[in-house]
């Protein structure tokens, strides 16, 4: 009996858009790599079309479709397509000394058309800081409505301890602005630290239109190719998936999903659960840690587009090295990147008849790969090419040392189309894995990803014993994973941590549990 249920995974990179189709046994049926288009959407459409044509399967047999996209990251970095928003902080009088977005660049802070700080919020132990100012909150939302603002960011002092004021403010917002208003709650997005959590919430609110565009655009692209029966999911930056509703509600969680897709895909293709994954694309190289089958989360605040945030992000190092990186020599010193010809590599690289010397040309000249017309690299001096290759290897080895947690050699999984740049011997590597379908590991990571539930709460171990707090956390994380769409019988606990908070009384700890399971 033939397999009838297929998954389609698409991942948009800076240079290429990859698409794969896998069957219900998680075997790759078709894979394609097309240049990322300037408008993103047409590249996605072309990749979907090519994958479907190569597979020869019926459109109706695609039952699940997943997309990993860079559009939210690009919107913040490029300051484009961001929504005008209102920002409400609940925390007066304690937090009035530092205004929202106080250290933001002027070209980004303009997204906030209305801001206010009202009374309310809680202390670190859950005690009310001040009575919640309902009237001031209502007046703020009335101003936002009068200005035509459609997206709101609400933050509250210590909302991860108690979030009642945030919830009440959201209720008032609905009463004043209607159900069409998009509301971002800081308690649902960030962690400890008011300013960083508020920053992440503001960015999330500003991505409202971008989120609507990429979710609707993906649906349209699928329908145009006859894929109408698929459940649709979007990649998150923790290596799992979310449905369309959550993608529109929490678009910021798609930031850095590309590297996490590659990490998950590399782990799946190699069969490893713990390793360093090196993903070499056309423009950048990403280094990430595969820990128990999932990307390791960063333990420090992350800056996005110049804004310091504290929401979950993968522990990834990125450098300007890729197949399209431009190679130069000045005063006897050979440099590779960080600038790249990007998706124009098939027009500008020497092996494709262009006149720009790229890292791919060096790899071909040194016999590491056969791409395009190798004869066109013959004029490259072999000594110069050797220096360039040494520089490429040196850049990788330096970053590998930075991300490793010890001085011991470690297993490395090499993925991405640009991985042809590296020789088999790299310092610091125990064993180098370059699995089949390595070039489209990111799209495979998107297609095979699970859904997760994350529980996070501050708990006093004086009031609730540690063992009970962790067991309660596991139960809640499993419930959240099932609610997100996981098959109950497949859900497993993949990460547990409890961190003592020294500045809080009563032996207070931050308990965080993550569960993940297969798509139902």
KETORPA-742175 format. One record per residue (C-alpha): residue in three letters; x, y, z. Coordinates in pm, whole numbers, plus 50000, padded with zeros to 5 digits. Example, Ala and Ser with C-alpha at 12.3 -4.5 7.8 and 13.67 -1.06 7.14 Angstrom:
// residues 2
Ala512304955050780Ser513674989450714
***
This chain:
// residues 520
Unk500005000050000Unk501525033449893Unk502155061650132Unk499385087550114Unk500395113550369Unk503265137150297Unk504825167450463Unk506115198250283Unk508845218250455Unk510045252250330Unk512875273250475Unk513745308250352Unk517395318250381Unk519255349650282Unk520555333249964Unk518385302849892Unk514865290849963Unk514795253350020Unk511825229750003Unk511525192650079Unk508755167150070Unk508955137950312Unk506665108050351Unk505065094950669Unk508165073650730Unk510185106350732Unk512035096850414Unk512925124750171Unk510865121949851Unk511975154249683Unk514225183849762Unk514895216549579Unk516955247649628Unk516015279949449Unk517375315349487Unk515575336149749Unk513665363549571Unk513795400249666Unk510105399149760Unk510515365449945Unk507065353649835Unk507825345149473Unk510835324649584Unk508595304749820Unk506095298649539Unk508835286949303Unk510305263249565Unk506895247849642Unk506125243549273Unk509495227449196Unk509295203549494Unk505815192049395Unk506805187049033Unk509935167449126Unk508025144849363Unk505235136149122Unk502785131349410Unk499175142349419Unk498645176949568Unk495945163949800Unk498365139849965Unk500255168750131Unk498695168150477Unk501105190950664Unk503025221350541Unk505675240150739Unk507435273250676Unk510535287850835Unk511045324050731Unk513415353150790Unk510785379850727Unk510395390951089Unk514135394051137Unk514495413550813Unk511645437150902Unk513315447051231Unk516845449951093Unk515745468950782Unk513065489750965Unk510505480650701Unk506815470350713Unk506605475651091Unk503195484251235Unk502485516351426Unk501655506151782Unk500595517352129Unk502775508752429Unk501275505752778Unk503445498853082Unk501785490053413Unk504245498953686Unk503895534653816Unk505145549454038Unk508165526054059Unk509135524953690Unk508585560653571Unk512295568953585Unk513005549453267Unk510555554752982Unk509675527352733Unk512115525052438Unk514475549952604Unk517595535852437Unk516065526552101Unk517365541451776Unk515205569951647Unk514405552151320Unk512895523251517Unk511295540651816Unk508955559851580Unk506765528851560Unk505225538551897Unk502555564951829Unk501195563952185Unk502965554152508Unk501855555752871Unk502875543553216Unk499965537453453Unk499765526853816Unk499795489953898Unk502025459553881Unk503475437254151Unk506535433554369Unk508935404254318Unk507075384554586Unk503675389254421Unk502435417154647Unk500625445654467Unk502845475754400Unk499875499354359Unk496205497854270Unk495705492253897Unk494675524553721Unk491705512853515Unk490595547853418Unk494055557753295Unk494295525253101Unk490925530952935Unk491885566752844Unk495095553952683Unk493265528952465Unk490745555552362Unk493665576652235Unk495005546852045Unk491615540351887Unk491295576851781Unk494675574451604Unk493715542451423Unk496295521151603Unk495635483851558Unk498405467551763Unk499125471352136Unk502055461152356Unk501265456652726Unk503995451452985Unk503695449453361Unk506175449453644Unk506915413253747Unk504225399653516Unk505865365353514Unk505115363553888Unk501545376353856Unk499935388753535Unk496455399153653Unk496945435753561Unk498095426853211Unk495035404853165Unk492705432153293Unk494315457953067Unk493825434752769Unk490145431252863Unk489745469152870Unk491535471252535Unk489015447552381Unk486135467852522Unk487515500352377Unk489255489552056Unk487245458651962Unk488205423051888Unk490265432251581Unk493005448151791Unk496195427651822Unk497435425952182Unk500905414552289Unk501295404352656Unk504815406352800Unk504095377053033Unk503585354752727Unk506785365352551Unk509715374352777Unk511305364053104Unk512755382153407Unk513705418553353Unk511085445153283Unk512915465353016Unk514155435752809Unk510775418252834Unk508965450452739Unk511315455152442Unk510535420252311Unk506815426952353Unk507025459752161Unk508855442851873Unk506255415251870Unk503445440751845Unk505245459151565Unk505435426951360Unk501635424351338Unk501365432650966Unk504465412250877Unk502955382051052Unk499665386250871Unk501475389050538Unk503705358350571Unk500975335950712Unk498435345650446Unk501135345150179Unk502105309350261Unk498485298250250Unk498035315449913Unk501225299849772Unk500015265249873Unk496545270149729Unk497955282349399Unk499785248949371Unk496695228849463Unk497735221349822Unk494445227450001Unk494165199050254Unk497305205450457Unk497485216650818Unk499805246750824Unk502575253351075Unk505405278151120Unk508865272551264Unk509745286951604Unk513235295351723Unk513325266851976Unk513225240051706Unk509495233351728Unk506385244151541Unk503385266451605Unk500035269051428Unk498885298851225Unk496995314851514Unk500085315051736Unk502325326351449Unk500145357251411Unk500045362551786Unk503755356851857Unk505655364451532Unk508795373751727Unk509205336851812Unk510045330251445Unk513235350951469Unk516315328851423Unk514175298751325Unk516475292951026Unk519485282051236Unk517275261051463Unk515765243351161Unk519275235151044Unk520225222251389Unk517135199951406Unk517605188651047Unk521285180851102Unk520455160351410Unk517735141151226Unk519885133550920Unk522935122851123Unk521075104151396Unk522965123751663Unk521365140151966Unk524405159652091Unk526835177651861Unk527775211151710Unk525905218751388Unk527665240951135Unk525325254450867Unk527125271550578Unk524815290550348Unk525465314950069Unk525985345250291Unk526555334050652Unk527665304250857Unk525735295551174Unk527135275051461Unk524675259651707Unk524605233151977Unk522375202651941Unk521515192552297Unk519285162152357Unk517935165852005Unk517005202852032Unk518885235751990Unk520515248352308Unk518855280352430Unk520905311452493Unk521285320552859Unk521965357452800Unk519985387152672Unk519935389352292Unk520115421152085Unk517885422551776Unk518185452151542Unk519905471651820Unk517215463252079Unk518095443252392Unk515545415752461Unk515165385652690Unk512775362152512Unk513955327352423Unk516585325552151Unk518895297852033Unk522555298652134Unk523925305651787Unk527075322351654Unk526885336851303Unk529775348551089Unk529975364150743Unk531155333250559Unk529235315750281Unk529465302049933Unk528925336749792Unk531455354350018Unk533715377349819Unk537455369149832Unk540045397249815Unk543755402849869Unk545185435250001Unk548815440650101Unk549385403250093Unk546465395850328Unk543635374350195Unk540125381550326Unk536885362050281Unk533625381150328Unk531755393750519Unk530085407850206Unk528565382749966Unk527015381249623Unk524155362549795Unk521405349049573Unk523185363549269Unk525945337449297Unk524735319248986Unk525355351348790Unk528425366548957Unk530705337849066Unk533535328548828Unk532375292448792Unk529045305148661Unk530575329248410Unk530645360048633Unk533585382148727Unk533495381349110Unk535875358649300Unk533875339849565Unk534535313449827Unk532835288149599Unk535425295249328Unk538175288649584Unk536605255349684Unk536385244849318Unk539985255849246Unk541245235549544Unk539375204449430Unk536845203849715Unk533805206249487Unk532645204649128Unk530265233649070Unk529505251948747Unk532445252448504Unk535625243648699Unk537825254548406Unk536915290648474Unk538875289048803Unk542115278648629Unk543495314448622Unk543325316149005Unk546845312749147Unk547025280049347Unk549055296049626Unk546525324149660Unk543665298949660Unk545445279549936Unk545705311050148Unk541995318050098Unk541075282550196Unk543265285050506Unk541425316850601Unk538045299550555Unk539125270650779Unk540565294951035Unk537275314151055Unk535365281751119Unk537825269051379Unk537735301951571Unk533925301651591Unk533885264751682Unk536135272451979Unk533795300352086Unk530675278752098Unk532195247452252Unk531715243352626Unk535055225552684Unk538465221752527Unk537765186052417Unk537135176952054Unk533455173851967Unk531295157651699Unk530335182151424Unk527465179451176Unk528085199150857Unk525015210850664Unk523995237450414Unk524815242050047Unk527965261350132Unk529485232550327Unk531465223750014Unk533885250650132Unk535395229550409Unk537945201550392Unk537475169950599Unk540085179550861Unk539155207151104Unk540875213551437Unk538715206551743Unk536495181351564Unk536235145451693Unk534255133251393Unk532825152951103Unk529385142050978Unk528125153350637Unk524845134350599Unk522825127650288Unk520585157150194Unk522895180150395Unk522235208950154Unk518545211250252Unk518845202650622Unk517035234850715Unk513905225750518Unk514055190350656Unk514325204651008Unk511155224350942Unk509315194050806Unk510205169751086Unk509835193851379Unk507665186051678Unk505315208551874Unk506165218952226Unk504835233052549Unk506965254052783Unk506065260153147Unk507865287353340Unk507075299953689Unk508705314353999Unk508215290154287Unk509155292654656Unk510715259454751Unk509935268255114Unk506235266355027Unk506325239754753Unk508995212454773Unk511385211754477Unk510335176954364Unk506635186454362Unk507295219554184Unk509175201453908Unk506555174053873Unk503815200453857Unk505845218453591Unk506205186653386Unk502465180453399Unk501705216053287Unk504305214953006Unk502775182752874Unk499295198652879Unk500605228752687Unk502245206452425Unk499025187052371Unk497085219752349Unk499535231452082Unk498765200751870Unk500995172351992Unk499835136152011Unk499465129452386Unk501135095252369Unk504265109752200Unk504925138852436Unk508225137252625Unk509975160452867Unk513025173752683Unk514385199452930Unk514045207653300Unk515795235253490Unk515375252653823Unk517455283353893Unk517605299854238Unk516965337454240Unk519325351154502Unk517655384954540Unk514275369954621Unk513245356654964Unk511765322755062Unk514175302054852Unk512485313154529Unk513505295254208Unk512645299053842Unk511265265353732Unk511225259553356Unk510115227353186Unk509825219852814Unk507855191052663Unk507605181452295Unk505665156052090Unk504785145551737Unk502165164351540Unk498685149851578
***
